[in-house]
Amino acid sequence: MDHRVKKHAEVLLKYSLALKKGDKLIIQGEHFTMPLIKECFRLALELGAHPQVKITSSDLSEIMMKQGSDQQLTFIHENDRVAIKTADALLTLMGNVNTRMMSNVDPDRLKVASQGNAEIFKIFFDRMAKNELRWCGTMFPGQSNAQEASMSLSEYEDFVYNSCYLNLDDPVAKWREIEREQKKICDFLDSQKELQIISKDTDLKMSIAGRKWVNCCGRVNFPDGEVFTGPVEDSVNGHIRFSFPGIYSGREVENIQLTFKDGKVIKATADKGGELLNKLLETDAGARLVGEIAVGTNYNITKFTRNMLFDEKIGGTVHLAIGRSIPESQGVNQSAIHWDMLCDMEQGGRILSDGKVVYRDGKFVI
């Protein structure tokens, strides 16, 4: 076994989730993530926790998406409802056997499925905001995601573990250093009232007054490396072009351009996948509003891999999410979706707060 798998498990349970004796832990992932599942399960027992494993299946999800009725797509099993209400910690091991499994699913079906998950998402985010539930999502490197990233499996393993700083002797010390540095940025931005993002085909203004900037340092996503907030919902005005494809359920939407007026998307275009983009914007009333604005700060992530766990953290980028706000940011938008889209800022990009440049060409200059 790759020694980094054991190291990965140790950082996830001891640092990210801070697992302790008596905690009820759910570990979920596809069968190919079993090496990491086993290491996490073994360590959870050593720590005195109560681990439970849920194996997911892309094949079964595809069958449900293509053959299930609307009622079946939106049905929530009681055991899933109880689990999300009672777990102390939840660990999601990301990675797909086939990242394109949903490529031919009708966009209407994806919309219905998103609507059906609204109740679970609400419970999840509410408990997270109250510190009743600790969650971490991470990647176990597999062939399918390596192919999406145009890498061999060994190259992708190196990419994943280096992005997590698991190549270091003491990765936790590195994440604590990142936490300290990003706290300075968050503390400064917490005092600001207006944000303006300027880049190629982009000029977007929004109010951030009274909102909280969140320091992402490996506790919720792993790898991590971003600072984000939820802008005042009706304050977003202007236009933005996303220089990277938007990825939703493995489907690519290319050259997305959104125009906002008083917080709401009033125009949305894409060179590819425009139908899916507009269907998702119709999911519910909150889907046309901005739930998150964020700046990526992980400069160990040097390549776009078509996986937002990594891509949204790329140093020198900003990302905007339409849909649900993260309650920790004091955002209040409600939606069944939360879809991150990515914009490069290294070639002349600027961020102004209260009229002053605080970020230029991919780096903070505070």
Secondary structure, 3 states (H helix, E strand, C coil): CCHHHHHHHHHHHHHHCCCCCCCEEEEEEEHHHHHHHHHHHHHHHHCCCEEEEEEECHHHHHHHHHHCCHHHHHCCCHHHHHHHHHCCEEEEEECCCCCCCCCCCCHHHHHHHHHHCHHHHHHHHHHHHCCCCEEEEEECCCHHHHHHCCCCHHHHHHHHHHHCCCCCCCHHHHHHHHHHHHHHHHHHHHCCCEEEEEECCEEEEEECCCCCCEEECCCCEECCCEEEECCCCCCCEEEEECCCCEEECCEEEECCEEEEECCEEEEEECCECHHHHHHHHCCCHHHHEEEEEEEECECCCCCCCCCHHHHCCECCEEEEEEECCCHHHCCCCCCCCEEEEEEECCCCCEEEECCEEEEECCEECC
